[in-house]
Amino acid sequence: MKAKQSYLSIKDWSENDQPREKLVNNGSRSLSDAELLAILLGSGTVNISAVDLSRALLNEANQSLQQLGKRTLKELMIHKGIGEAKAITIAAAMELGRRRAMEEPERLFKITCSNDAFKIMQPLIGELPHEEFWVMLMDNSHNVLEKHQISKGGITATHVDSRLLFKKAIAAGAVAVIIAHNHPSGSLKPSSPDINITDKIKEAGKTLDIKLLDHLIITQRDYYSFADNGNVI
């Protein structure tokens, strides 16, 4: 008969090894992803600590917080020890992280290159399972005044209303715009509709004296810039 496995809970660990105490004493940056996640979970199970449970969650997500953030509640609850309450806590934390990432790039008010625009738009649309089309409205110095979702569509295409786009640009007093949409497939190659939409908005902007500076196709980790590649713009 096998001896019963002894289990050491987090509260029995050395104080220096306990996630909450480490955060208090050394700051949140001293903790690993698993330890931060363990604080959210609060507890593990009879047979596994919150930290080990967190490690299992991260292992299943290939050690990627981005992948973990895409998990549905049901997918999170597949793990023994993750009930609905803990799954909701994880989902809420991932969403807060996404929203924080959305806010931080806005401190980079001035757009100096396509990568600046990518940093602003990627947290918004880079990981979506469907296509969305957005516009950034800018002043004469290429400072971002506002950004707006123009349309939301399916996996393969989205309908863009250029009249709505320029109505927002005129209301904001913008003199230039950058448009962006995501490719959930991960492909960075512009499609014929992508090129047509770019040309349509560029020509409409000329009539209103509002310049189209760029069109970005955004994926989870990368982007394609029409301006950088001399494509139409």
Secondary structure, 3 states (H helix, E strand, C coil): CCCCCCCCCHHHCCHHHCHHHHHHHHCHHHCCHHHHHHHHHCCCCCCCCHHHHHHHHHHHCCCCHHHHHCCCHHHHCCCCCCCHHHHHHHHHHHHHHHHHHHHHHHHCCECCCHHHHHHHHHHHHCCCCCCEEEEEEECCCCEEEEEEEEEECCCCCCCCCHHHHHHHHHHHCCCEEEEEEECCCCCCCCCHHHHHHHHHHHHHHHHHCCEEEEEEEECCCCEEECCCCCCCC
